[in-house]
């Protein structure tokens, strides 16, 4: 198989890892429409500063000289190889900062995000949501407008600084109000299987919930399981169950119980010390180093607030436990026709071929330990349909998945890549708890491709 690739791109003045490839065929698939070329931009969608009650900066809000300075946050992100990140300080609930000047501090971060250069920075917020009887979970809120006049910390949440809402319907009404006041808004449930303070209630998804944070400094929310279950053994979340069973909040539950609401995958650090993207330097109170998100934009489309919004909304994202490895997924039907890719809704079932392309094979080929498609089935992870893809060329893996038909909603299939080596896990990188044995292999999880009936209209 041959490929025409552009492996690097100049983005916002940075040399950013990029994937821009078109396959030319010879893999058992007949020649046909080529998958569109794309460029991958890596970012951290979950960053806290001293504006959070439980956060810190050397020069803002909760002051701690051991933390990074907010005035240095853009340069720090550049040093971590990021092209974008989101500021998600707490705006309600028990972590709401009440100190004098807190509102001015928060607005300073919003203005800094809107005026940043060298890296795209989104203003955002972390919101706690719960009813009197039911914890609904945490949401990261991303704002994509170029200007945000009137945005105040105390009015971002649905109930001011309180985390309580009357019902899930009130959450949907809140997101519509945010859009009406501040333009495009997306929500991302994060650490959804965290036993404390609250797992996510998947019955309460809104039109603006486009993706889920599957991995962060707290661990992996894909599954709850033991080391005997390979799909759950990587940094699985642990802890006291609290008021809701954490198993009910896993991403697996969203994939099997809420197929009427397709979600993409993201990962972030959730660091609270003003250090976006520092996956090799865990925050002092965290379990792990955290993850990053790769966003795939069509080749030639520059990274901007508008293009980032469209990509996340379309689920053209993937989660990584740290490695900035450019990945592309292409899907072909039984005739060999290209029908979609990562995150897409595909109106096909039956015999489906997945092609996964990892750019810069001279860097990553020797570190890839496995590329597997995963089709969640039923209520038990033991019944997942897992298919190992076969290497057909440097950096290119293919395999067939039989997607069952007849369902009334879409069926998700995602790809897991395992990596181990000095590029995936650089020498000196510390991303696991001291004294705790954790599998060293790094992971990538692509947003599911969603197969099923034709979309209405």
N, C-alpha and C positions, 0 to 999 in steps of 0.2 A: 504494500500500500504506500502511495506517495502522499505527501502533504505540502501545501504551500502555507507557510506560517510567517507571521510577524511577531516576534517573541517579546519585544519591548516597545513601550510607548512613552512619549513624553506627556505627562499629565500634570497640569497646575505647577509646572516648573520642576516636577519630580520625575525621576526615572522609576516607573512603576511596573511591577510584574504584570504581564498581560498575556492573554491567550487570544490569538487571532489566526485560526486555522480553517482550512477547507480540505476534507478528505477527497482523494481522487478515485478511490475504489480498489478492488482486488481483495476483498475480504470474505468472499462468499455471497456478498450482496450484489445484485445487479446494479449497473451504473444508473443513476437517477438524479433527482434534485439534490444539490449539495446542501448540507446544513449551513446556515448563515454563520459568518465569522463573528467573533465576539471579543471583547476586551474585558479583563477582570480587574476590578479595583478592590483592594482590601481595606477594611475599616473595622472600627470598634463601636458598636451601637449602644454601649452601656457604660457610661463614664460618670463618676461622681467627683465632686470637689469639696472644699470646705463650706460650701453653701448648704450641704446636707448636715443634719445634726450629728450623724455618725461618720461624717467624712472629715477631710482635712486638706489644707493647702498651706504652703509656707507663707502666703501673703494675702489670703482672702478667707473670710468667714471663720471657721474653726481653725485657728492658727496652730501649726505644728511644724517646727523647723525640719523635722525628719521627712516631711512630705514634699512632693514636688510643688513648685510655685505655679500659680495659675498664669502668671505673666509669661511662663515658659512652656505652656501646655502645647502650643502649636509646634514649637521646635522639638519638644519631646516626642510628639506624634510622628513627625518627620523621621526622627531617629529610630522609631520602631517600624518604619516602612509603611506607614498608613497613608492613604490618600483622602480619607474621610473619617469622622467620628461624630458621636452624638452626646451632648451633655444631658444627663438624666438625673439631676438632683431631686431629692424628695420635696414634694409640694403639699403633702397632706399626711395625716395619720401620725403615728407615734414617732416618726423620724423627722417631722417638720421642725425646722429650726426657728426658735422664738427669740433669739438674741436681738438686741438693738441693732438696727441697720441691716437686718437679714434681707429685707425686701430690696434694698438698694444693691446689696451684694449679688442677689439673684439676677436683677436686671442688668447688672454689669456683665454677667456671664452671657446673657442673651445678646447684648449689644456686641460683645467681643466675638461671639459666634457669627453674627451677621456680617461683621467687617473683616473676618479672618482671611488671610491670603496664604498661599502655599499648601494648605490643606482645606478641604471643604468641611465646615463645622455646622452641624444642625443644632439649633436650640431644641431642647426637649425637657421631659420631666418624668419622674417615677411617681405613679399614683397607686395607692392602696385602695382596694374596693371590697366592701363586705356589706351584707345586710345584717339585721339584728340576729338572724339565726344561721347565716350561711357565709363563710368566707368565699369570695369570688376570685381572689388572686391579685397579683401585681401586674400592672401594665406600664411599659415604657411608651411615652407619647412623643412622636416625632413631628415637628413643625417644619414645613418645607417652603413657606413664603419667603420672599426676599426682604420683606419688612414686616415687623410685628408690633405696630403701635398699639398701645393699650394692653399688651400682654402682661399680666401681673401674676406673681406666684400664688397669691391667696385666692385667685379666681380660676386657676387652671382645673382643679378637681371638681367633680360633680356636686360636692357639698361643701365648698370652701375648704377649710383646713381639716375637716372631718373626713374619715374614710368611709363613713356609713352612707348607704343609699337605700331608698325604699324598695327597689326591685331591680331586676336585670333590665327591664324596660327603661328605667331611669338612666341606666348606663348608655343605652343606645341613644336616648334623647340628648344626653350630654355630649356624645361624640358629634352628633349633627350640629349642636350649638357651637362646638369648637370650630367646626369647618365653616359655619356661617360667619363667625367672628374673625377667624385667623387664616382662612384658606386651607389648602390641602393638609390633612392630618392622617397619620397612620398609627395604629396601636400594635404593640408586640407583647404578648404575655411572656414573662420571663421567670426563670427558675420555677417552672410550673409544678414540679414535683417536690419542691422544698417542703419538708415536714413542718418547718417553722419559718415565718409566721403563718403562711397560708398557701396551700396548694391551689391550683387553678380549677375553677368550676367550668368545664367545657360546655355546659348548657347555656352559659352566658357569654357568647361570642357576638360581636357587633359587626356591622358592615365594614368597619375600618380595621378589624383585626386581620392583617394580611400574612403575618409570619409569626413563628414562635421561636424563642431563644432556647435551643435545645441543650446548650452547654455554656457554662460560665465558671467563675472562680469557685462556685459552690458544688460543681459536679455536673453530671450528665442526667438530664430529665427524660431521656428517651424511654428508659425501662427502669423497673425496680426488680432486682434479682441478685443472684449470688455469682461468685467467681466461676461456678460450674456452668453458668449460662454465658457464653461468649458475647452475646449482644448486650449484656447488662454489666459485664465485669469492668468496663473502663470507667473509673471514677464515678460510680453510681452514687446518687445522693443517699445519705444516711442521716438518721437522727430520730428524735421523738416524734411520734405521729401528730401530736397536737389535736386539734378539733376535727380534722378531716384526714381520712386515709390518704397518704401521699400517692399510693398506687393509682388513685382515682384522678390524679392530676398529671400523670405521665403523658408524654407526647404520644405514646402508643394508644392511649385512650382517645385522644383527638383523632388519630388516624383511622381507628376502627369504629368509633361511635359517632363522629361528626364528619362523615364523608360528604355531607351536604355543604360543608364549609371548607374548601381546600385551603391549606396553609403552606407557606414556605418555611424553610429552615434558616436560622441565623444563630450566631454565637457571639458572645462579648466577654469582656473581662469582669465587669461589675466592680472594678477597683474603686475604692473610696479615697484614694490618696493623690488624685489629680495625675494619674499615669496611664493615659490611653494606650492600649496595645501592648502593655508590658507583660506579655504572656510568660516570660522567663523570670519574672521577679514578682512573686505573689505578694499581694497586700498582706500586712502583718496578721490580719484577722481571718484570712481566707484559707480554704482548703487546698486550692490549686491555682495555677497561673492564669486560668481563663482562656477564652478562645477569641477567634476573629471571624468576620463574615466576608466572603467573596461575593461581589456583585457583578454580574455579567451584563455589559451594555453592548448593543450592536456596534460592530466595527465602524469607526468614524463618528460615533455619537459622543461628544465630550461629557465628562462628568460634571454635573450641575445639580442644583436642588431639584429641578424638574425631572431630569433623567434618573436621578436616584429614586425619586418618588415612583416613577413609572416602573422601574426595575423591581423594587420591593413589592409593589402592588401586584405585579405580574409573577411574583415568586421566582424570579431569576436570580436566586441567591443560594449560597451553600455555607455550611458551618464547618469550621476547622478548629481543632484543639490547639492550634498555634501555627503550624506550618503554612507559609504563604505559597501554596502550590496551585498553579492555575489549572482548572479542570473544566472540561466541556462534556455535556451529555447530549447525544443525538439518538433519536428513536425512529425505528423503521417498521412498517407493517409487513405482513406476510409476503407482499409483492416486492418488497425492497424499497418502497417509496418512503422518503423522509416525511414524518408526520408530526414531529415536535421535539422538544428537548426538556431541559430541567425546569420544573415548575409548571409546564404547560398543561392545559386541558386538551386531551386527545380523544376524539370520538372513534376510537378503535378498541377492540379487545381481541382475544385469540393469540396467535403466535406473533410476538413482538421481539424485535432484536434491539438490544441496547449496545451502543458504542460509546465508550468513555475514553476521552483523549486527555492525556496529561502533557501539558506543554513542557518544553525544555527536558526531553527525555534523558539527555546526557547528564542532567542534574538529578532527576528523580527516579529513573528506571531501576537503579540498583537498590533503592530504598523502599520500593513498593513491595509489600508483603501480601497483598491480596486486594482484589476489587470484586465486590459482591453486590448483586441486586437483592433487595429485601421487599417482599410483599407481605404486609401484615394481614393475618387472617383470623377472624373470630376474636374471642376474648382471652386467648392464651398465647403469649409470645412463643411457646414451644411449638405452635402450629405454623409459625411464619414460613413462607416459602423463600428459601435462600438459594441463589444460584451464583456460583463462582464464575466470573468472566475469564476468558482465555486471552492471553497476550498474542495479538496477531501482527504486531509491528512495534518498534520502539515507542513506548508511551501510549499505545492504542490497545484497548481491551474490548472484546465483544462476547455476547452471549444471548441466549434466547430465554424469554420469560413467557409462559402461557398465562395470559390474563383472562380470568373467567368473565364470561358475558352474562347478560340478563339482569344485572343489578340496576336499581333505580337511581343510584348515585355513583359518583366516580370512585375508582379503586386506585389507591396510591401505590407506587413502586419507587423506592429511593435507592441510592447507591452509597455503599460504605467503602472507603478506601483506607487501608492500613499502611502506615509508613514507619520505618525505623531506620535511623542513620544520622549522620552529623548535620545534614541539611534540615531534616525534619525535627531533630532534637539536638541543637548545637551543644558542643561541650560547655559545661558551666551553666546550662539552662536548668533552673530549678522550678518545676511546675507541679510538685506534689508535696504532701505534708511530710515534715521531717519524721522519720521513724515509722512511716506507714508504707507498706509494700503496695505499689500500684503498678499495673501493667505499663511498661515503658513505651509500647507502640502508640504512635500518634494516630488520630482519626480525621477523616473528612466525611461529612454526611451531606449529600446533595438534597436540595428541595425535591420532594416527590414529583414525579410525572403522574398526572391524574387521568386514568383511563375510564371510559364509560360511554354513556349515551350521548348523542349530539346535544350541544347546548341549545336552550330554547331560542328560536328565531334563527 
